[in-house]
Amino acid sequence: MFDGFAAEVVAVGETELFVRHGGTGSPILLLHGHPRTHATWHRVARLLARQHTVVCPDLRGYGRSGKPPTTADHAPYSKRAMAGDLATLMRELGHERFAVAGHDRGSYVAHRLAADHPGLVSRLIVMDGIPIGEALARADARFAAAWWHWFFLGQTTQPAERVINADPDTWYATTDEHMGPEAYEDFRRAIHDPAVVHAMCEDYRAGLTVDRDADDADRAAGRRLTMPTLFLWSSKDDMEELYGDPLAIWREWAGDVRGHAIDSGHHMAEEAPEDVARSILSFLNDG
């Protein structure tokens, strides 16, 4: 999947991250979403690596990365904790300033990385996600019906792990049609690991609690992102149905926002890798 990329495990403080990195040029960090691993990016990474150094980690708790013990407040799986991992990872790899792109849950980590470490992030690309605090503030019956898994995975009184671990393949119902066989096997290895499933649920529990608190605190303090920001969304998903013009939402959080839809379903890096890579390269090379 990642010809010419190095693969290693990097200590980042309280945990360690599995990462692939390769290419030459200015660095870009690519962050996957739920329930994927770094492998979701393999086609996009190959295209970007012609002009940039590309770094693809498994987020903490996901894939082959470390899984710190959980706590009652879910803070070990907060986007702030994940962002801290990534700031350390990039420094360990020799990158003091870099672009970051995140999809789905990875978009929330990318946002938090840019908010908490603005001196590190030169450009931000968010894909199929608005800030968690914004999404929850706007949640209505349509959102609850379409994105009910947020609240199912986020439960603590009736944990979702038992349901998922009973039959992960049926629960996630994913094929290798767009992923490719190697990426699909990496995905299946992850979802069949109960420790990964627990960590992914903790990601959602943090989303409903400490992550929302962090976004709400930024909003209350009037903090806005200052780096150029690109928002990409899947035309065949429900972003516009839920939010109308999603760019208008991001312009409440950042000063320099541009973006457009990608003709794809939700997993756009797998379904439309050339379009995603082209959009990212155009943004990175613009000024």
N, C-alpha and C positions, 0 to 999 in steps of 0.2 A: 504493500500500500504506500509506503513512504520511502521509495528508492532514494538513496543518497542522504537520508535523514539519520542522525544519531538517535539512539534510544537510551535513556538512563533514568535513574531514580535520584532525585535531588532532595536533600534535607532542607526544610524551610522553617525550622523552629520546632513547634510541638508536633509536627507531622512530616511526611515526605510526599513528594509528588512524582508520579511517573510522567515522563515527558518525551516527546519526539521533537527534534529541531533540526533545521537544515536551510539551505539557500544562502544567498548573499545579498547584502544591501541593508537598508534601514529595517529595524525589527518590527514585527507585528505578532501579537499574541492572540490566538484563536481559542475561544471558550465554548464548549459544547453545552447542550441543555439536557433535560431529563427525557428519557432514561438512557441517553446516549453516552458514549465515551469520546475521547479525542479522535477516534477513528472516523467519526462522522465527517471530519474535515478533509479526508485524505485526497479527494480530487481537487478541492479548492486549494489546499496547501501546495500541491504540485504546481499549480498554475501561478500562485503568488510567489513561489520560491525562485522563479526566474528573475525577479527584480528585488525581492526582499528576503530577509532572514525570518523564517516562520517558526513559531514556537507553539506546539499543541500539547497541553497537559491534560491529564485527567484531573478534574476538580477534586478537592478533598472529599473522601467518602465514595467517590465514583471510581469505577474501573479498577485499575491497579494502584491507585494512590492510597495513602494512609487513611485510617478511619479512627480519629481520636474518640475517646470515650464521650458518651453523651451526658448532658446535664439537664436538670429540670427546666432551665430557662432556654434551652436549645441553642445557646450562644456558640458552642463549638461548630455549628453548621450554619451560622449566620453568613450573610454575604460579606459582612465586614471581616470576619475571620478568613473567608476564602480569598478576599481581596488582599489581605495581609500576606497570605501564602504566596500569592502571585507577584506581589511587589518584591518579596524576598527571592523568589525563583528567578525573576528577570535580572536582579542584581547578581545572583550567583552565576548566571549565564553571561554576565558582562554587559548587560543592556541597562543603561541609566535612564533612557527615555525611549518610549516606544508607543506604537499605536496598539489599540486593543479592539477586537471584535468579539461580541458575544451573542449567541442565539438562545432563545427560550430562557431557561434558568440561568444560562451563561450570560444573557443580556443584563440580568440583575446584578451579577457579579461584576461585569464590566462597568456598569453604572456606578456601583459602590467603589470600585477601584479608582475611577476617574474623580469621584467626589471626595474620597478620603486621601488620595495621593495625586493631586492635580499636577504636581511638578514632574511626575513620572510619565503621565499620559499625554502624548502629543496630539492624538486624534482618537475619537471614539466612534465605533460602529456598533449600533444596537439593531438586533434583528428579531422581529416578532415579539416585542415586549415593550410595554410602557412601565414606568417605575411602579414597584410593588405597592407603595403607599397610594399612588394614583389609582391603580387597578382596584384596590380594595375600597377606596373611597367611592368609586363609581360602580361598584358591584351591585347588580340588580338581579331580577329573576332570570333575565336572558343569560347573564354571566353565570349565575349559579347552575342553570341547566346545561350550559355548554362546557363549563369548566368546573364541574362538580368535584373532579378529582382533587382540586386544590384543598377542598374541605375534608374529603375522605382521607387523603394522605396526611393531612394536618391534625387528625384526631389523636388524642392521647388516651381517652377513656376506652375507646374501641380501636386499638391499633390496627393499621392496615397490613402490617407485615405478614400476619398469619394468612390472610386471604391471598396475597401476592405469592408468597412462598409455596402455597399449595399447588400452584400451576403457573409459573412465571411466563411460559410461552403463550398460554391462552390469555393471560392478563394483558400482556403487552402486544400480542397479535401482530407482530412485525415480521416481514419477510426480507430477503436479500435483494428484492427487485431493484431498488435504487441504491442500497447501501453497498452492494458488492459482497462476495462471499467472505473475504477476510474481515471486513468491517462488521459483517453480520455475526461472525463467530466471536469477535471481541465483545460485541454487544451481548450475545447470549451467555458468554462466560460471566459477564458482570451481573446480569439479572438473575442468574442461578446461584449467586453468592448471597446468603442471608445478611451478611454484614453490609454489603452494598445496598440491599433493599432497605435495611434499617436506616442507613445514612441518607438515602434518597428521601425517605419519609421525614427524617429530621430536617432536611433542606426545606420541605414544605411547612413543617411546624415552625421553623425559624421565620419563614416568609410571613406567616400569619401573626407573628409576635414581634420579635426584636428587629426584623428587617423593616417591617412597617413603621416601627417606632423611629428607626434611623431616617427613613424617608420623611416622616412627619416632622422630625426635628429640623431637617434641612429646609423644608418648606416654611416652617415657622420662623426660622432664622433668616429667610430670604436668600439662602445660598443657591447659586446657579452655576452650572458648568460653563467654563470659559473656553474650552478647547473646541475646535470644529467637530461637529457631530453629524454622522450620517445615520438615518433610520431607514431600514429596508423591511418591507413586510410582504407576506405571501398573499398574492391576489386570490388564491383559492382557499384561504383560511378565513377567519371571521373578524379580523382586525377592524376593517371598515364598518362591518355590520354592528360591531359593539361600540365603536368610538367615532364613527364619522371620519373626519380627517385626523389621522394619528399624528401627523406632523404638527398640527396645532397644539396637541398635548405636549409634545416634546419641546416646543418653543416656550412653554411655561417653565421648563426646567433647565434650558440651555440657551445661550445667546446666539449661537451660529449653528442652525440646523437646516439640513437639506435631506432629501430622500425621495424614494419612489417605491412602487410595488414591483415585486418579482413574479413572473408568471410561473407559479409553483404552488404545491401544497406546503404544509407547515415545515417540513424538513428540507428547506430550500438548498442547503449545501449538498445534499444528496440528490435532489431532484433536478436542480438547475445550477450545477457548479460553475459552468462557464459564465452564466449571467451574474452570479454572485461574485466571482473573481473579477470580472470586468468592472462591476460597480465599485468594488473595493479598490481596485487599482486606479480607477479614474479619480476617486476621492483622495487617495493617498498621494497621487501625482499632481493634484490641483494646488499649486502654490507651495 
